[in-house]
Amino acid sequence: MTTPDDTEVPTAGGARPSKPMEIAAAAVALAGFAAVFLLARGIELRVETGGIGPRWWPQVLGAAGAALSVVLLCRAVVGAAAQREGVQEATRDGRVRVVLVVVLAALYVVAWPLAGFVVATPLFLAAGAYLFGGRGWAALLAFPVGLTALLYLLFHSVLEVPL
């Protein structure tokens, strides 16, 4: 159902089941996780350790995600479309936010090497929080700075991954 400004209004029972959407989502997930697995195999090692190295986690996550995506794809192709009672129908505002968050992520990928992780990450997180409704100091300042600090400590200090 649409309103005069062409914005879709969600139905009372949730979004309609969509078999093509489930198949497409599972196929995109499979392609993405397969890419993660294949790209992880190309990570150059300074020293070959023979055990768990920098390639291990990305490969495990890529393989596990690909396997789960295959399960979802088989379920979507063979089974009936899933009921989506708690899911709202897509709206124009939602589509715009998806496009904006993809643009924001692309800007983050460009900004990270130029400005550094510690500068680009809290700006990205604050912009994302604002885009999805965060308005208070906690959402726009404490969350981005705290999460950036946590990620920096985890990766840079604990795991010794250069950021």
GIPEJO-V165737 format. One record per backbone hydrogen bond with DSSP energy under -0.5 kcal/mol. NH is the residue of the N-H (numbers start at 1). CO is the residue of the C=O. E is the energy in kcal/mol with one decimal. If there is no record, write none. Layout:
{{NH;CO;E} {NH;CO;E}}
This chain:
{{3;7;-1.4} {6;3;-2.4} {8;6;-0.5} {9;1;-2.4} {14;11;-1.1} {15;84;-1.1} {15;87;-2.8} {22;18;-1.9} {23;19;-2.4} {24;20;-2.6} {25;21;-2.6} {26;22;-2.2} {27;23;-2.4} {28;24;-2.6} {29;25;-2.4} {30;26;-2.4} {31;27;-2.4} {32;28;-2.6} {33;29;-2.8} {34;30;-2.4} {35;31;-2.1} {36;32;-2.1} {37;33;-2.4} {38;34;-2.7} {39;35;-3.0} {40;36;-2.2} {41;37;-1.3} {42;38;-0.6} {42;39;-0.9} {43;40;-1.5} {49;47;-0.7} {56;53;-1.1} {57;53;-0.6} {58;54;-0.5} {59;55;-2.2} {60;56;-2.7} {61;57;-3.0} {62;58;-2.5} {63;59;-2.8} {64;60;-2.8} {65;61;-2.6} {66;62;-2.4} {67;63;-2.5} {68;64;-2.5} {69;65;-2.2} {70;66;-2.1} {71;67;-1.9} {72;68;-2.4} {73;69;-2.8} {74;70;-2.8} {75;71;-2.6} {76;72;-2.5} {77;73;-2.4} {78;74;-2.8} {79;75;-2.1} {84;15;-0.6} {87;84;-1.2} {95;91;-2.2} {96;92;-2.5} {97;93;-2.2} {98;94;-2.0} {99;95;-2.2} {100;96;-2.7} {101;97;-2.5} {102;98;-1.9} {103;99;-2.4} {104;100;-2.7} {105;101;-2.2} {106;102;-2.2} {107;103;-2.5} {108;104;-2.1} {109;105;-2.1} {110;106;-1.7} {111;107;-2.9} {112;108;-2.5} {113;109;-0.7} {114;110;-0.8} {115;111;-3.6} {116;111;-0.7} {116;112;-2.2} {117;163;-0.6} {120;116;-2.7} {121;117;-2.3} {123;119;-1.1} {124;120;-2.4} {125;121;-2.8} {126;122;-2.5} {127;123;-2.4} {128;124;-2.5} {129;125;-2.6} {130;126;-2.4} {131;127;-2.5} {132;128;-1.7} {133;130;-1.7} {134;129;-3.5} {140;136;-2.1} {141;137;-2.0} {142;137;-1.8} {143;138;-3.1} {145;141;-2.2} {146;142;-2.7} {147;143;-2.6} {148;144;-2.1} {149;145;-2.4} {150;146;-2.5} {151;147;-2.8} {152;148;-2.7} {153;149;-2.8} {154;150;-2.6} {155;151;-2.9} {156;152;-2.1} {157;152;-1.1} {157;153;-0.6} {158;153;-2.3} {159;154;-2.6} {161;155;-3.7} {162;160;-0.6}}
